Amino acid sequence: MKDLLASPVQFSCGLEMKNRFMLAPLTNTQSFEDGSLSDDEYNWLTMRAKGQFGLVMTCASHVQECGKGFPGQLGIFSDIHIKGHQRLSQKIKSYGSLAVIQLHHAGMRTPTELINQKPVCPSHNEKHGARELSFQEIIQLKNDFISAAERAQKSGYDGVEVHGAHGYILTQFLSASINKRTDSYGGSLENRARILFEIISGIREKCGDKFLLGVRLSPERFGLDLNEIKLITQRLIDETTIDFLDISLWDVYKKPEEEQYQNLTLLKHFTELDFKNVKLTVAGNIRNGNDVKNMMESKIDFVTIGKSAILHHNFPEKVMNDISFNATEIPVSKEYLTNEGLGKNFIKYMERWPGFVKNEND
């Protein structure tokens, strides 16, 4: 197993990932409010490259100013961000890791107070106070995802991941219960998925065949239907030139929430598909060496690590040296997290996660 974990992943675009560990794109709220890179974000990410993550992915980075999803979000919507991204990508790559940025737009999940206007959505959404995008605004959104990928390439990144998961704007288009449009971007599954496929083809056309291109999907919640997401997954494999699919399962061991799909685990629903030359990674509660081993024996190509990457900047090294490695038990102290490269704002954000950060009064 050690040899497998340390073995490279060869992507169709020609790039090679040195081992089987990817850093999950984690919200950390520690860059500047204009989207510029902070030293805290730089330190957090480069420390993971130093800890031997084969692919280091940024947090979700918004492609439009109005698509900001959280305070202190790292942006990629303007050329003013390029200098910071160049600094970041160069340092990540200096450790032999692939540097990848996740392209994101929060859509209706954008807090109004962050952008001082109504958030946008494929359709009017009263619950979130979101207004419907015009047809022309959808074209602009598509173009801004593509422009952000071009900006990422200029910034020295090896590639991008298009964020189509977790209820953000591309999920909102995919969801039949959220997307009520009656034009070519709503209605049938083909129409609801249209913008995703147009973004992918546009990025490939503008950035070329040697640029790493991935897509993140989640199969449940936010009005998604598991079978529809499987159909989209297979179509992405069959019809596009993406290099990898990143399926966020919340928990890699769980059964689907929808009763009619509970004959298999969520993971098995995807590993039974024919991925051809597309690499598969999954995320969700992969906490220790045994979980990594289980995933690698489940026909995936590499693991995506979140919480354990927060607890251990060198989680890949730990697991490759000892497959029985267990992450430090939570809660942990603020001092511990500081030593693991988290800035004050990231630690404050982690205090929202029940039982993660030790209460100093205890």
Residue pairs with C-beta under 8 A, 6 or more apart in sequence:
1 293
1 296
1 323
2 320
2 321
2 323
4 20
4 296
5 19
5 20
5 21
5 292
5 296
5 316
5 319
5 320
5 323
6 19
6 20
6 320
7 19
7 20
8 16
8 17
8 18
8 19
8 54
9 16
9 17
9 19
9 20
9 54
9 279
9 301
9 302
10 16
11 17
11 212
11 243
11 244
11 279
12 241
12 243
12 277
12 278
13 159
13 209
13 210
13 211
13 212
13 213
13 243
14 209
14 210
15 98
15 158
15 159
15 210
15 212
15 243
17 54
17 55
17 98
17 302
18 54
18 96
18 97
19 52
19 54
19 302
19 316
19 320
20 54
20 292
20 296
20 301
20 302
20 303
21 52
21 53
21 54
21 55
21 302
21 303
21 305
21 315
21 316
21 319
22 53
22 54
22 55
22 56
22 57
22 246
22 281
22 302
22 303
22 304
22 305
23 45
23 48
23 53
23 55
23 56
23 57
23 304
23 305
23 309
24 57
24 283
24 304
24 305
24 306
24 309
25 57
25 58
25 59
25 60
25 102
25 161
25 163
25 216
26 59
26 306
26 309
26 310
27 59
27 60
27 69
27 70
27 73
27 349
28 41
28 44
28 59
28 72
28 342
28 343
28 345
28 346
28 349
29 70
29 71
29 72
29 73
29 345
29 346
29 348
29 349
30 38
30 40
30 41
30 44
30 72
30 343
30 344
30 345
30 346
30 349
31 37
31 38
31 40
31 41
31 72
31 73
31 74
31 75
32 38
32 72
33 71
33 72
34 75
34 80
35 61
35 62
35 65
35 68
35 73
35 74
35 75
35 76
35 77
35 78
35 80
35 81
36 75
36 80
36 81
36 84
37 74
37 81
37 84
37 85
37 87
37 88
38 72
38 343
39 343
40 342
40 343
40 344
40 345
40 346
41 59
41 74
41 88
41 343
42 84
42 87
42 88
42 91
43 341
43 343
44 341
44 342
44 343
44 346
45 56
45 58
45 88
45 92
46 56
46 88
46 91
46 92
46 95
47 313
47 340
47 341
48 56
48 97
48 309
48 313
48 341
49 56
49 91
49 92
49 93
49 94
49 95
49 96
49 97
49 99
50 95
50 313
50 314
51 312
51 313
51 314
51 315
51 316
51 317
52 95
52 97
52 314
52 316
52 317
52 320
53 97
53 305
53 309
53 315
53 316
54 97
54 98
54 302
54 316
55 97
55 98
55 100
55 302
56 92
56 97
56 98
56 99
56 100
57 100
57 101
57 102
57 161
58 74
58 88
58 100
58 101
58 102
59 73
59 74
59 102
60 69
60 73
60 102
60 104
60 163
60 168
61 73
61 74
61 75
61 76
61 101
61 102
61 103
61 104
61 148
62 68
62 69
62 73
62 75
62 76
62 77
62 104
62 105
62 106
63 76
63 77
63 103
63 104
63 105
63 141
63 144
63 145
63 147
63 148
64 77
64 105
64 141
64 144
65 75
65 77
65 78
65 115
66 110
66 115
66 117
66 119
66 120
67 77
67 104
67 105
67 106
67 107
67 110
67 120
67 169
68 75
68 106
68 110
68 114
68 115
69 104
69 106
69 109
69 110
69 111
69 168
70 106
70 111
70 114
71 114
71 345
72 345
74 81
75 81
76 85
76 101
76 103
76 148
76 151
76 152
76 155
77 144
77 148
79 151
81 151
81 155
82 151
82 154
82 155
85 101
85 151
85 152
85 155
85 156
85 157
86 155
86 156
88 99
88 155
89 99
89 101
89 155
89 156
89 157
89 158
90 156
92 98
92 99
93 99
93 156
93 158
98 158
98 159
98 212
99 156
99 157
99 158
100 157
100 158
100 159
100 160
100 161
100 212
100 214
101 152
101 155
101 157
101 160
101 161
102 160
102 161
102 162
102 163
102 216
103 145
103 148
103 149
103 152
103 160
103 161
103 162
103 163
104 163
104 168
105 141
105 144
105 145
105 163
105 168
105 169
105 170
106 119
106 168
106 169
107 119
107 120
107 121
107 122
107 130
107 168
107 169
107 172
108 119
108 120
108 121
108 125
108 128
108 130
108 169
108 172
108 178
109 119
109 128
109 167
109 168
110 119
110 120
111 119
112 118
112 119
112 129
118 129
118 130
118 131
119 128
119 129
119 130
119 131
120 130
120 131
120 132
120 133
120 137
120 169
121 128
121 130
121 131
121 132
121 133
121 169
121 172
121 178
122 132
122 133
122 138
122 169
122 172
122 173
122 178
122 179
122 180
122 181
122 185
122 186
123 132
123 178
123 179
123 180
123 181
123 186
124 130
124 131
124 132
124 180
125 178
132 181
133 141
135 183
135 185
138 185
138 195
141 169
141 195
142 195
142 198
142 199
142 202
143 202
145 162
145 199
145 202
145 203
146 199
146 202
146 203
146 206
148 160
149 160
149 203
149 206
149 207
149 211
150 206
150 207
152 159
152 160
153 207
153 211
158 211
158 212
159 211
159 212
159 213
159 214
159 243
160 203
160 207
160 211
160 212
160 213
160 214
161 213
161 214
161 215
161 216
161 246
162 170
162 196
162 199
162 200
162 203
162 213
162 214
162 215
162 216
163 170
163 216
164 170
164 171
164 174
164 196
164 215
164 216
164 217
165 171
165 216
165 217
165 218
165 246
165 248
166 218
166 222
166 248
167 221
167 222
170 195
170 196
170 199
171 178
171 218
171 222
171 224
172 178
172 179
172 222
173 179
173 185
173 192
173 193
173 194
173 195
173 196
174 192
174 193
174 196
174 224
174 228
174 229
174 232
175 192
175 222
175 223
175 224
176 189
176 192
176 223
176 225
176 228
177 223
178 222
178 223
179 185
179 186
179 192
180 186
181 187
181 191
183 191
184 191
184 194
185 191
185 192
185 194
185 195
186 192
189 228
189 231
189 232
193 232
193 235
196 215
196 232
197 235
197 236
197 239
197 240
200 213
200 215
200 236
200 240
200 242
201 240
203 211
203 213
204 211
204 213
204 240
204 241
207 213
209 241
212 243
212 244
213 241
213 242
213 243
214 242
214 243
214 244
214 245
214 246
215 236
215 242
215 244
215 245
215 246
216 245
216 246
216 247
216 248
217 229
217 232
217 233
217 245
217 246
217 247
217 248
218 224
218 229
218 247
218 248
218 249
218 250
219 226
219 229
219 230
219 247
219 249
219 256
219 266
219 269
219 270
220 226
220 250
220 256
220 257
220 258
220 266
221 257
225 258
226 256
226 258
226 261
226 266
226 269
227 261
230 269
230 270
230 273
233 245
233 247
233 270
233 273
234 273
234 274
236 242
236 245
236 278
237 245
237 273
237 274
237 275
237 276
237 278
238 276
242 278
243 278
243 279
244 278
244 279
244 280
244 281
244 301
245 275
245 278
245 279
245 280
245 281
246 281
246 282
246 283
246 304
247 270
247 280
247 281
247 282
247 283
248 282
248 283
248 284
248 304
249 266
249 267
249 282
249 283
249 284
250 284
250 285
251 266
251 284
251 285
252 266
252 267
252 282
252 283
252 284
252 285
252 286
252 291
252 294
252 295
253 265
253 267
253 285
254 265
254 266
254 284
255 262
255 264
255 265
255 266
256 262
256 264
256 265
256 266
256 269
261 269
264 272
267 282
267 298
268 298
270 280
270 282
271 280
271 298
271 299
271 300
279 301
279 302
280 299
280 300
280 301
281 300
281 301
281 302
281 303
281 304
282 295
282 300
282 303
282 304
283 303
283 304
283 305
283 306
285 291
286 292
286 295
286 303
286 304
286 305
286 306
286 308
287 307
287 308
287 326
287 327
288 308
288 319
288 325
288 326
288 327
289 318
289 319
289 322
289 323
289 324
289 325
289 326
290 323
290 324
291 303
292 303
292 319
292 323
293 323
295 303
296 303
305 315
305 316
307 327
307 356
308 315
308 327
309 315
310 337
310 340
310 342
310 350
311 327
311 328
311 330
311 332
311 340
312 318
312 327
312 328
312 340
313 340
313 341
315 327
318 325
319 325
328 336
330 355
330 356
331 355
331 356
331 357
331 358
331 359
332 356
332 357
332 358
333 357
333 358
333 360
334 347
334 357
334 358
334 360
337 346
337 347
337 350
337 357
338 347
342 350
347 357
350 356
350 357
351 357
